[in-house]
Amino acid sequence: MRILVAPDKFAGTLTAVQAAEAVATGWRRQAPDDELDLAPMSDGGPGFVDVLHAALGGELLAVTVRGPHADPVPATVLRVGDTAYVESAQACGIHLTDGAWESASTLGVGDLIAAALDSGARRIVVGLGGSGTTDGGAGLLHALGASADADLDRGPAGLAGITRADLSAAVARLDGIELVAASDVDNPLTGLFGAAKIFGPQKGVPEDRLVGVDAWLEGFAEATDRRLSLAKGAGAAGGLGFALMLLGGTREPGLALVSAAVGLPARARAADLVITGEGAFDVSSRAGKVPYGVGEIAAEALRPCVVVAGKVQVGAREMRALGVESAYALVDLVGEQRAMAEPVAALEQLAARVARTWSR
């Protein structure tokens, strides 16, 4: 059989590349004659640059940028021709915020864009996802030259009382540059479905502070461009989508962008079975996550798709709606403790078991 292995990261344990390799290793133990095609995936979040580098090659440029609290952190710019790819989570990921959400800034994402500009890129694609910030991208704008009557570089709390902002220097710096926000999130910046209300809790914002944070973002929107703040995707990555739109950027679905870059549709048509996966396969997987996107591509290619995941929290009917034939959980096979402590070995074991069912 020809098996296409196209997983996302298993958040907190495995990168997408590591997950694909673990599945392949386990599968080969059970079905050594099968042909495996590894296509690690990303929807724009953590692993975005690594996945694209594995697929496209190009040059990796090591840079140091400011983290959420202005401390130096390492990051990477991927140059492929005239295009630069950067990953916002490297600069403002939730793993860098230490729970200090009020002051967590996106300064480093602006630093990444500046590094891409300095490298001579004419097109810059910013992968959005996994952020620990909710500053509306104010820090990014400040890093590129924007100013205001508030502290754009001090996280969402710095936006309190803002009434005016001058983005002209930042806009001029991106003149003639194609700027793309790669994200599958379509939430607006503010309101009931905005960045603070929907994603704030997972970044540590207490329930009783969500309305206040949303008000700070409302003020930022009024000082810049209220209309754009309501656009689909403006609330991505705590509002980084909004900042990129203010600079003339456009939004592209991250998963579709990566799928096209790695040639996933053609590779699915050449396979007999498609395997995808992620840390938690649940109902949120339908909101632009990798398994749903890969399942759709497999369905279009008339190929069955199965999921391997840390946890599976969807029923058979929901699974079919996601384009998935079957799903298998690490915790059901080895228990949660071993799944977290030995993720590679556990995923190899699970893949071997799946191969016994699916390999002819």
matplotlib code that plots the C-alpha trace (Angstrom):
import matplotlib.pyplot as plt

x = [0.0, 0.9, 0.4, 0.4, 1.2, 0.2, -0.2, -0.1, 1.9, 0.9, 0.9, 3.3, 4.9, 5.7, 6.3, 4.6, 7.8, 8.4, 4.9, 5.1, 8.4, 6.9, 3.9, 6.1, 8.4, 5.6, 3.8, 6.9, 7.3, 3.9, 3.9, 7.5, 6.6, 4.2, 5.4, 5.2, 5.0, 5.6, 4.0, 4.1, 1.4, 0.6, -2.3, 0.0, 0.7, 3.8, 5.9, 4.8, 8.4, 9.8, 7.0, 7.5, 11.3, 10.9, 8.7, 10.2, 13.8, 15.1, 17.4, 16.9, 18.0, 18.6, 17.5, 17.0, 13.8, 12.0, 9.7, 6.4, 8.1, 10.9, 13.5, 15.6, 14.3, 15.7, 13.6, 13.9, 13.0, 12.6, 13.5, 12.3, 13.0, 11.5, 9.2, 9.9, 7.9, 7.8, 6.1, 4.5, 4.5, 8.3, 8.1, 4.9, 3.9, 2.0, 5.0, 6.9, 4.3, 4.7, 1.0, 1.7, -1.0, -1.6, 1.9, 2.5, 3.3, 3.8, 6.9, 8.9, 6.5, 7.3, 11.0, 10.5, 8.9, 11.7, 14.3, 12.4, 12.4, 16.2, 16.7, 15.3, 12.0, 9.2, 6.5, 6.2, 3.9, 3.2, 1.9, -0.6, -1.4, -0.3, 0.1, 0.0, -0.8, -4.0, -2.7, -4.4, -0.9, -0.1, 3.4, 4.0, 3.0, 5.2, 8.2, 7.7, 7.5, 3.9, 3.2, 0.2, -0.9, -0.7, 1.9, 1.7, 4.6, 3.1, 0.5, -3.2, -3.0, -0.9, -3.9, -6.0, -7.1, -5.9, -7.5, -5.2, -2.5, -0.1, 0.6, 2.2, 5.8, 4.9, 2.7, 5.5, 8.0, 5.8, 5.1, 5.4, 5.6, 3.0, 2.0, 0.0, -1.6, -1.8, -4.6, -7.8, -9.3, -12.1, -13.0, -13.2, -11.0, -13.7, -17.1, -18.8, -16.7, -13.6, -10.0, -10.5, -13.8, -13.1, -9.3, -8.5, -9.2, -6.7, -4.1, -4.6, -7.1, -9.4, -13.2, -13.9, -11.3, -12.5, -14.9, -12.1, -9.6, -12.2, -12.8, -9.1, -9.2, -12.3, -10.4, -7.5, -9.9, -11.5, -8.1, -7.0, -9.7, -13.0, -14.2, -11.1, -11.5, -14.7, -13.2, -12.9, -9.5, -8.9, -9.0, -6.5, -3.5, -4.9, -5.4, -2.2, -4.5, -5.9, -2.4, -1.4, -4.6, -3.8, -0.5, -2.3, -2.0, -4.4, -5.6, -5.1, -6.2, -3.1, -3.9, -4.7, -1.5, 0.6, -1.3, -0.6, 3.0, 3.6, 1.4, -0.9, -3.8, -1.6, 0.1, -3.3, -4.4, -1.3, -2.0, -4.2, -4.7, -4.2, -3.2, -3.4, -3.3, -3.0, -2.9, -6.6, -9.1, -12.4, -15.2, -12.9, -11.0, -13.6, -12.5, -9.8, -7.5, -5.2, -7.2, -10.4, -8.4, -6.5, -9.8, -11.4, -8.4, -8.6, -12.3, -11.8, -9.2, -11.6, -9.2, -10.0, -8.6, -7.8, -6.7, -4.2, -4.3, -3.4, -7.1, -10.2, -13.3, -15.7, -18.3, -18.7, -21.2, -19.1, -16.1, -17.8, -18.7, -15.0, -14.1, -12.6, -13.2, -11.7, -9.7, -7.3, -6.2, -2.8, -4.4, -6.7, -3.7, -1.0, -2.7, -2.3, 0.9, 2.9, 1.4, 2.9, 6.1, 7.0, 5.1, 7.4, 7.3, 3.6, 2.8, 5.0, 3.0, -0.3, 0.7, 1.7, -1.7, -3.5, -1.4, -2.7, -6.2, -5.6, -2.6, -3.6]
y = [0.0, 3.6, 5.6, 9.4, 10.5, 14.2, 15.1, 18.3, 18.8, 17.0, 20.2, 20.0, 16.7, 16.3, 18.6, 17.7, 16.4, 14.2, 12.9, 12.0, 10.1, 8.3, 7.1, 5.9, 4.0, 2.3, 1.5, -0.1, -2.5, -4.0, -3.5, -3.1, -3.4, -0.4, 2.9, 5.8, 9.5, 11.9, 15.3, 17.1, 19.8, 23.1, 25.6, 28.6, 27.9, 26.4, 24.3, 26.5, 27.3, 23.8, 22.2, 24.6, 24.2, 20.4, 20.8, 23.7, 23.9, 27.4, 29.3, 29.5, 32.8, 32.7, 35.9, 37.2, 39.0, 40.4, 38.0, 38.9, 40.7, 42.2, 39.6, 38.2, 34.9, 33.0, 32.8, 31.8, 33.4, 31.0, 32.5, 30.8, 32.9, 36.4, 35.0, 35.0, 32.9, 33.7, 32.1, 34.4, 31.7, 31.8, 35.4, 35.6, 31.9, 31.0, 29.0, 32.4, 34.4, 32.8, 33.7, 37.4, 38.1, 41.9, 42.9, 40.3, 42.0, 41.1, 43.3, 40.2, 39.5, 43.0, 42.2, 39.1, 41.1, 43.6, 40.8, 39.5, 43.0, 43.3, 40.0, 41.5, 39.6, 41.1, 38.8, 38.0, 35.3, 35.4, 32.1, 32.9, 30.6, 29.5, 33.0, 34.0, 37.6, 39.7, 43.1, 43.5, 43.4, 46.8, 45.6, 44.5, 47.9, 49.7, 47.6, 48.8, 52.5, 53.1, 55.5, 56.4, 58.3, 54.9, 52.3, 50.0, 47.9, 47.0, 44.4, 44.8, 46.8, 49.4, 50.2, 51.6, 55.1, 55.1, 57.8, 58.2, 56.3, 57.1, 54.1, 56.0, 55.0, 51.3, 51.4, 53.2, 50.5, 47.8, 49.8, 47.6, 44.4, 41.7, 40.8, 37.6, 36.5, 32.7, 31.7, 29.6, 31.7, 33.9, 35.7, 39.5, 41.6, 42.5, 41.6, 38.3, 36.3, 38.4, 37.7, 38.4, 36.7, 33.5, 33.0, 35.0, 32.2, 29.8, 32.5, 33.0, 35.9, 35.5, 35.3, 38.5, 40.5, 39.5, 42.4, 44.8, 43.4, 43.5, 47.2, 47.9, 46.3, 48.3, 51.5, 50.4, 49.7, 53.1, 54.8, 52.9, 51.4, 50.2, 48.7, 46.4, 45.3, 43.5, 41.7, 37.9, 36.9, 40.2, 38.4, 35.7, 35.3, 37.8, 40.4, 40.0, 39.5, 43.0, 44.5, 42.8, 44.1, 47.6, 47.3, 46.3, 42.5, 39.9, 36.7, 33.3, 30.1, 28.7, 25.1, 25.7, 27.6, 24.8, 22.1, 23.9, 24.4, 20.7, 19.5, 17.6, 17.1, 15.3, 13.3, 12.2, 11.0, 8.9, 7.2, 4.3, 5.7, 9.1, 9.3, 12.6, 13.5, 16.1, 16.2, 16.4, 15.4, 17.0, 19.1, 22.2, 20.3, 21.5, 25.1, 25.0, 22.5, 20.1, 16.8, 18.4, 20.0, 16.8, 14.8, 17.1, 16.7, 12.9, 12.9, 14.9, 12.4, 9.5, 8.1, 7.0, 9.1, 8.0, 10.0, 9.2, 11.6, 12.0, 12.0, 11.4, 13.2, 12.9, 10.3, 8.3, 10.7, 13.8, 11.9, 11.3, 15.0, 15.7, 13.4, 10.7, 7.0, 6.1, 7.7, 6.1, 7.6, 7.3, 7.5, 4.6, 2.4, 3.4, 5.7, 9.5, 9.3, 7.3, 9.2, 12.4, 10.9, 8.8, 10.3, 8.9, 5.3, 5.6, 6.9, 4.3, 1.6, 3.1, 3.4, -0.3, -1.2, 0.9, -0.8, -4.2, -3.0, -0.9, -2.4, -5.1]
z = [0.0, -0.4, 2.8, 3.0, 6.5, 7.1, 10.8, 12.6, 15.8, 19.0, 21.1, 24.0, 23.0, 19.3, 16.3, 13.1, 11.7, 14.7, 14.6, 11.0, 11.6, 14.6, 12.6, 9.8, 12.1, 13.8, 10.5, 9.0, 12.0, 11.1, 7.3, 6.1, 2.4, 2.3, 0.8, 3.1, 2.0, 4.9, 4.6, 8.0, 8.2, 9.9, 9.8, 10.5, 14.2, 15.8, 13.3, 10.3, 9.3, 9.9, 7.8, 4.9, 5.0, 4.9, 1.8, 0.0, 1.0, 1.0, 3.4, 7.1, 8.7, 12.4, 14.2, 17.7, 18.4, 21.4, 23.2, 24.8, 27.6, 25.5, 26.5, 23.6, 22.1, 19.1, 15.9, 12.2, 8.9, 5.9, 2.6, -0.6, -3.6, -3.0, -0.3, 3.4, 5.9, 9.6, 12.5, 15.1, 17.8, 17.8, 19.0, 21.1, 21.7, 24.8, 26.0, 26.3, 28.3, 31.7, 32.4, 32.4, 29.9, 30.6, 29.5, 26.8, 23.5, 19.9, 19.5, 18.3, 15.4, 14.1, 14.6, 12.4, 9.7, 9.9, 9.5, 6.5, 4.9, 5.6, 3.9, 0.7, 0.6, -1.5, -0.1, 3.6, 4.9, 8.6, 10.2, 12.9, 15.7, 19.2, 20.5, 24.1, 23.4, 23.1, 22.2, 18.8, 17.1, 18.7, 19.5, 16.0, 14.7, 17.3, 16.2, 12.7, 13.6, 14.7, 17.5, 19.7, 22.8, 24.6, 25.1, 22.0, 23.3, 26.7, 25.9, 26.0, 29.3, 27.5, 25.2, 28.0, 27.2, 23.6, 21.4, 18.5, 16.6, 13.8, 11.6, 8.7, 9.3, 9.6, 6.5, 4.5, 5.6, 4.0, 0.8, -2.2, -0.1, -0.4, 3.2, 3.9, 7.2, 7.2, 9.5, 9.5, 12.4, 11.1, 14.3, 14.4, 16.7, 19.2, 20.5, 21.5, 19.1, 19.3, 20.3, 24.0, 24.5, 22.5, 22.9, 26.1, 28.6, 26.9, 27.2, 30.9, 30.9, 33.9, 33.1, 35.0, 32.9, 29.5, 29.1, 30.1, 27.6, 24.9, 25.8, 25.4, 22.0, 21.1, 21.9, 19.8, 16.9, 17.2, 17.1, 14.0, 11.7, 13.2, 9.9, 9.6, 13.2, 12.2, 9.2, 9.3, 10.7, 12.5, 15.8, 14.8, 17.2, 19.7, 17.0, 15.0, 12.0, 12.5, 12.7, 9.4, 7.8, 8.9, 7.1, 3.9, 4.4, 3.1, 4.8, 3.4, 5.1, 6.7, 6.0, 2.3, 1.9, 3.4, 1.5, -1.8, -0.9, -0.1, -3.0, -0.7, -3.2, -5.7, -3.0, -1.7, -5.1, -5.4, -2.0, -1.0, 2.5, 4.2, 7.9, 9.8, 13.5, 16.3, 20.0, 20.6, 18.0, 19.1, 17.7, 17.5, 14.8, 12.3, 12.8, 10.2, 12.0, 10.1, 10.5, 9.0, 6.1, 5.4, 5.6, 3.0, 0.7, 1.1, 0.4, -2.8, -3.8, -3.0, -0.4, 3.1, 5.9, 9.5, 12.5, 15.2, 18.2, 21.8, 22.7, 20.5, 21.7, 18.7, 17.9, 14.7, 13.2, 13.9, 12.5, 9.2, 9.0, 9.4, 6.5, 8.7, 8.6, 12.0, 14.8, 17.3, 20.6, 22.4, 25.8, 25.0, 24.1, 26.6, 29.1, 29.5, 31.7, 29.1, 26.2, 27.7, 29.0, 26.0, 23.0, 20.3, 21.5, 22.2, 18.7, 17.1, 19.0, 18.0, 14.3, 14.3, 15.7, 13.0, 10.3, 11.4, 10.6, 7.5, 5.6, 3.2]

ax = plt.figure().add_subplot(projection="3d")
ax.plot(x, y, z, "-o")
ax.set_aspect("equal")
plt.show()
